Amino acid sequence: MLSYWEKSTLVHHDLIVVGSGIVGLSAALHYQLAHPKKKVAVIERGLFPSGASTKNAGFVCFGSISELAENARTDSQDELLSLVEKRYKGGLELRQLLGDTNIDYRPIGGYELDFQGDLHERMATFNEWLKPLFKSPVFSDARDKISSFGFDQTKVKGLVKNLFEGSLDTGKMMDAFARKTRETGVQFYTQTEVLRYEDQLNGVEVTVSTTDGPLQLFTDQLALCTNAFTKTLLPEADLEPGRGMVLITKPLTWAPPQGTFHYHSGYNYFRNAGSRILLGGARHLDLKGETTTKEGINILLKEQLIEDLKSFIAPNRPLEIDYAWSGIMAFGEGKAPLLLHPSARVHAAVRLGGMGVALGTGLGKELAQHIFDSR
Ligand SMILES: Cc1cc2nc3c(=O)[nH]c(=O)nc-3n(C[C@H](O)[C@H](O)[C@H](O)COP(=O)(O)OP(=O)(O)OC[C@H]3O[C@@H](n4cnc5c(N)ncnc54)[C@H](O)[C@@H]3O)c2cc1C
């Protein structure tokens, strides 16, 4: 039972953001920064964000050569260049917003492993194509590093470096993001699920779960930043979930390769995380099975990742897998995220794919701007 005080003040908001992933935090933060007197709340069903933002690998990237080539099958060259620009500039924006030290950003470069030995032949084309954006060559031949990284040279026949990629500490990034968002005055409700909403004449009624049962909140504007879980609240959103898995080794007694590494057109990746190796992906081996919003470990993928680790990433090295986890992404036909406005009061910024670390800040900011402009 609500008190008069709760009914008259506490249930009312100017903006409710659903989801405390990168996009939700960025939308709430940017809206509150621009409009300090507005009452903004972020509602999250988990204790921590429970989708992708705290589960990812922490690559600040925009695409390896083979990944961009694969994207080019569905997206035009202009669309792809604009997406690369959004990813690259989005990464810079995230770093500027939170500070490199706070997120442990490391400009260590990205590398693509090549099993055929001809990837470097495509560098010139892609460097030319990306020149308007980066002004200098993005990709360089790194075959001389294959042996010092400890890869099996009979399998890894080529290595191409992307000079503009780096890594961050995902936990530190989300912690810094949440702290900054709270400091602006945004209210957080965690372990609270938005069950449904109703667009009404004077605002939106939002029904949330509480330990005492469902409760109605009211807001002038509603922002769904629920990525893979959006269809529950907005069935017409054109996206489908895609689970991703990550493994981490126990601390190693030897120095793991420093960098962010991709292979199989970006489906697989690994990096060092302190003295451990973090590796993940391989979703392409069971796309149907991984089209789910349920967390879980796919044994087929896990075994293949361990096999990769032992056979060509760190052959003949002592290592043990410590544990595994999964997170849920959202994908669609095109690679660009969706910014939707199903009504004048309800908005959604979703479908971040596998590069939301770079894209999320900018998308959330764009959403915040749109919400204010549309009023
Ligand atoms: C294993 C893995 C590795 C990845 N690696 C990288 C990488 O290295 N680099 C990169 O750029 N990207 C990576 N990504 C992708 C990136 O993490 C995502 O694109 C990004 O985090 C999406 O952010 P988001 O805010 O849109 O969604 P999310 O982080 O999923 O946030 C959505 C939030 O909404 C909440 N929510 C949903 N429904 C409700 C509801 N009804 N009520 C209340 N709350 C709700 C969820 O609990 C969730 O916290 C990876 C993803 C995964 C899974």
The ligand as an SDF file (V2000), in Angstrom:
LIG
                    3D

 53 58  0  0  0  0  0  0  0  0999 V2000
   30.2960  -12.5650  -24.3790 C   0  0  0  0  0  0  0  0  0  0  0  0
   30.2200  -11.1960  -24.9800 C   0  0  0  0  0  0  0  0  0  0  0  0
   31.3910  -10.5670  -25.4220 C   0  0  0  0  0  0  0  0  0  0  0  0
   31.3170   -9.2860  -25.9830 C   0  0  0  0  0  0  0  0  0  0  0  0
   32.4800   -8.6390  -26.2960 N   0  0  0  0  0  0  0  0  0  0  0  0
   32.4280   -7.3660  -26.7590 C   0  0  0  0  0  0  0  0  0  0  0  0
   33.6220   -6.6470  -26.9810 C   0  0  0  0  0  0  0  0  0  0  0  0
   34.7170   -7.1190  -26.6960 O   0  0  0  0  0  0  0  0  0  0  0  0
   33.5210   -5.3900  -27.5000 N   0  0  0  0  0  0  0  0  0  0  0  0
   32.3140   -4.8270  -27.7890 C   0  0  0  0  0  0  0  0  0  0  0  0
   32.2680   -3.7030  -28.2950 O   0  0  0  0  0  0  0  0  0  0  0  0
   31.1570   -5.4760  -27.5300 N   0  0  0  0  0  0  0  0  0  0  0  0
   31.1990   -6.7200  -27.0100 C   0  0  0  0  0  0  0  0  0  0  0  0
   30.0360   -7.3690  -26.7260 N   0  0  0  0  0  0  0  0  0  0  0  0
   28.7480   -6.6940  -27.0230 C   0  0  0  0  0  0  0  0  0  0  0  0
   28.4290   -5.6230  -25.9980 C   0  0  0  0  0  0  0  0  0  0  0  0
   28.6800   -6.0970  -24.6870 O   0  0  0  0  0  0  0  0  0  0  0  0
   26.9490   -5.2400  -26.1530 C   0  0  0  0  0  0  0  0  0  0  0  0
   26.7130   -4.8310  -27.4970 O   0  0  0  0  0  0  0  0  0  0  0  0
   26.5430   -4.0990  -25.2280 C   0  0  0  0  0  0  0  0  0  0  0  0
   26.9420   -4.3590  -23.9070 O   0  0  0  0  0  0  0  0  0  0  0  0
   25.0340   -3.8890  -25.2910 C   0  0  0  0  0  0  0  0  0  0  0  0
   24.6920   -2.9170  -24.3310 O   0  0  0  0  0  0  0  0  0  0  0  0
   23.1700   -2.6030  -24.0340 P   0  0  0  0  0  0  0  0  0  0  0  0
   23.1510   -1.5620  -22.9820 O   0  0  0  0  0  0  0  0  0  0  0  0
   22.4560   -2.3370  -25.3010 O   0  0  0  0  0  0  0  0  0  0  0  0
   22.5490   -3.9850  -23.5330 O   0  0  0  0  0  0  0  0  0  0  0  0
   22.7270   -4.7980  -22.1880 P   0  0  0  0  0  0  0  0  0  0  0  0
   24.0510   -4.6350  -21.5860 O   0  0  0  0  0  0  0  0  0  0  0  0
   22.2820   -6.1810  -22.4830 O   0  0  0  0  0  0  0  0  0  0  0  0
   21.6900   -4.0830  -21.2120 O   0  0  0  0  0  0  0  0  0  0  0  0
   20.3160   -4.3160  -21.2570 C   0  0  0  0  0  0  0  0  0  0  0  0
   19.8610   -4.3720  -19.8250 C   0  0  0  0  0  0  0  0  0  0  0  0
   18.4270   -4.3570  -19.7860 O   0  0  0  0  0  0  0  0  0  0  0  0
   18.0230   -5.1220  -18.6590 C   0  0  0  0  0  0  0  0  0  0  0  0
   16.6210   -5.4810  -18.8600 N   0  0  0  0  0  0  0  0  0  0  0  0
   16.1000   -6.1710  -19.8980 C   0  0  0  0  0  0  0  0  0  0  0  0
   14.7690   -6.2840  -19.7780 N   0  0  0  0  0  0  0  0  0  0  0  0
   14.4370   -5.6360  -18.6350 C   0  0  0  0  0  0  0  0  0  0  0  0
   13.2120   -5.3890  -17.9780 C   0  0  0  0  0  0  0  0  0  0  0  0
   12.0370   -5.8160  -18.4790 N   0  0  0  0  0  0  0  0  0  0  0  0
   13.2210   -4.7100  -16.8110 N   0  0  0  0  0  0  0  0  0  0  0  0
   14.3880   -4.2430  -16.2930 C   0  0  0  0  0  0  0  0  0  0  0  0
   15.5960   -4.4470  -16.8860 N   0  0  0  0  0  0  0  0  0  0  0  0
   15.6130   -5.1240  -18.0440 C   0  0  0  0  0  0  0  0  0  0  0  0
   18.9790   -6.3120  -18.7080 C   0  0  0  0  0  0  0  0  0  0  0  0
   19.0460   -6.9720  -17.4560 O   0  0  0  0  0  0  0  0  0  0  0  0
   20.3000   -5.6500  -19.1100 C   0  0  0  0  0  0  0  0  0  0  0  0
   21.0930   -5.3090  -18.0000 O   0  0  0  0  0  0  0  0  0  0  0  0
   30.0570   -8.6380  -26.1550 C   0  0  0  0  0  0  0  0  0  0  0  0
   28.9060   -9.2610  -25.7000 C   0  0  0  0  0  0  0  0  0  0  0  0
   28.9770  -10.5310  -25.1130 C   0  0  0  0  0  0  0  0  0  0  0  0
   27.7270  -11.1850  -24.6210 C   0  0  0  0  0  0  0  0  0  0  0  0
  1  2  1  0
  2  3  1  0
  2 52  2  0
  3  4  2  0
  4  5  1  0
  4 50  1  0
  5  6  2  0
  6  7  1  0
  6 13  1  0
  7  8  2  0
  7  9  1  0
  9 10  1  0
 10 11  2  0
 10 12  1  0
 12 13  2  0
 13 14  1  0
 14 15  1  0
 14 50  1  0
 15 16  1  0
 16 17  1  0
 16 18  1  0
 18 19  1  0
 18 20  1  0
 20 21  1  0
 20 22  1  0
 22 23  1  0
 23 24  1  0
 24 25  2  0
 24 26  1  0
 24 27  1  0
 27 28  1  0
 28 29  2  0
 28 30  1  0
 28 31  1  0
 31 32  1  0
 32 33  1  0
 33 34  1  0
 33 48  1  0
 34 35  1  0
 35 36  1  0
 35 46  1  0
 36 37  1  0
 36 45  1  0
 37 38  2  0
 38 39  1  0
 39 40  1  0
 39 45  2  0
 40 41  1  0
 40 42  2  0
 42 43  1  0
 43 44  2  0
 44 45  1  0
 46 47  1  0
 46 48  1  0
 48 49  1  0
 50 51  2  0
 51 52  1  0
 52 53  1  0
M  END
$$$$
